[in-house]
Structures are given as structure tokens and as C-alpha cells.
């Protein structure tokens, strides 16, 4: 699984979009439709659904 910026992913059962990937394995994700609140999670906690 290759997660890239722009990928749609699932985190805690909800769909997010990847906006930034750090070299240490952390990923910034946002949920569309809300106030673009950015969450910082571990790459291994995500499931990619489409690029």
C-alpha cells in the first residue's frame, strides 16, 4: 500500500484525504465537509481506498 498526498484513506472508520506526509511516518489527514481540521496520525493506522 502506497499512501501519497491526495490519497483517500480510512481512519477510525471514516474517510479522510492525505494532505502531508512526514519522513518520520506521521501523516496529516483532513475530512472533507468539515472545517478542514487536520489530524496527525501514524501511516500504519491508515487504510488506503483510492489515489
C-alpha positions in Angstrom: 0.0 0.0 0.0 1.5 3.3 -1.1 -0.1 6.3 0.6 0.6 9.6 -1.1 -0.6 13.2 -0.8 -4.1 13.3 -2.3 -4.9 9.7 -1.4 -8.2 8.9 0.1 -7.8 6.9 3.3 -9.9 5.4 6.1 -9.0 6.2 9.7 -11.2 5.1 12.6 -13.9 4.1 10.1 -14.2 7.5 8.4 -12.9 8.7 5.1 -10.1 11.3 5.0 -7.7 12.8 2.5 -3.9 12.9 2.9 -2.5 16.4 2.9 1.1 15.9 4.1 3.4 13.0 4.8 6.4 13.4 7.2 9.6 11.4 6.9 9.0 10.0 10.4 5.9 8.1 9.4 3.3 10.7 10.5 0.6 11.8 8.1 -1.6 14.8 8.2 -5.2 14.0 7.1 -8.4 16.1 6.8 -12.0 15.2 6.5 -13.8 17.0 3.7 -17.0 18.8 4.6 -15.8 19.9 8.0 -13.7 22.9 8.8 -10.7 21.2 7.4 -9.5 20.1 10.8 -6.1 18.5 10.3 -5.3 15.3 12.3 -1.8 13.9 12.7 -1.7 10.1 12.7 0.7 7.3 12.0 0.9 6.0 8.5 0.3 2.4 9.7 -3.1 3.4 11.2 -4.5 4.2 7.7 -6.1 2.1 5.1 -5.9 3.4 1.5 -9.1 3.3 -0.5 -8.1 5.2 -3.7 -5.4 7.6 -5.0 
